């Protein structure tokens, strides 16, 4: 009986660790992914030094330099297999610079 109770308690704590992120931490994850996408796509070389990255609406950010703006979109990726509770899975899509 004790083993069953211990197993149930372990499963409950393991499941709660996979909960969705609070909004402020989700925003930080999105910001980090945008920074990685900017670097991977050579955006600073294309638009010059970046002055700001601004949240402009749900799933939309603007990357600004002195002469150009690039919009970044957060796009949810579909779950593989049955849906599970956990942090949002997403990718970042960058639009071409508008100068």
N, C-alpha and C positions, 0 to 999 in steps of 0.2 A: 504494500500500500504506500509506503514512504517513497518508493522508487517512482510510482505513478505520479504522486504529488510533485516530486522533484522534477520529473520530466515535463509535466504541465507548466510548472513555474519557469523552467528554462525556456520552453517554447514561447511563453508569453513575453519574456524579456527579449528574446531574439527577434520576435515579430515587431515589437515596438521600436526597435533600433532601425527598422526599415521604413519608418513613417515619413510622410512628406516633410520637406523642409519648411520652416517658418518663412514668411515673405521676405524678411530682410536677408536671410541666408540664401534664399533662392535668387534674389537680385544679385548677390555677390557671386554666385555661381555663373549667372548669365554674364555679368561684367567680366569675369575671368575668361569665359569662353569667347567673348567678343575681343578681348585683348589678344588671345591666341590666334583668332581668325585674322585680325588686323596684321599681325606679324607674319603669319603664314602666307597671306596674299600680297605682301609688299605694299601695303597702303601708305605707310609713311614716305616711301620713295615716290609714290605717285602723286600725293597731295601736299607733301611738305610736313613740317613738324605739326603734331596734333596738339591742339589747344584744349579741347574738351571732348568728353563723351557724355552725352546727355540722354536721359530717359525721357522720351516724348509721349509715350502711351503704352498700352499693354503690348508687350512683345516687340516694341519698336524703339531703337536707339539711334542717335545721330552722332557721327564722329566728325568733328569740325577742325579745320585748319584755317589759316588766314585767307586762303583762296578757294577752298573746296569743302563740300559736305558729302559724306557717305552715309547712307542709311543701312542699319543692321537690323535684321529681323530674326527673332527667336522662333524657330519652327519645331513643334513637338514631333518626336519620332514615334511611330507606332510601336506598341509593345510586341515583342516576339513571344508568342505563346499566350497563355491566359494572363489577363491583367493582374498585376500585383500592386500592393501599396508600397510606395517608396518615393524617392526624389524624382522630380520630373525629368524625363529623358528628352533632350532637344539637340538641335544643331543650329548654327548661326549661318544665315545667308546674307551676304553683302551685296548691295546694289553698286553699279558703277559710280565713280565720283561725278558730282555735279559741280563744275567750276564756273 
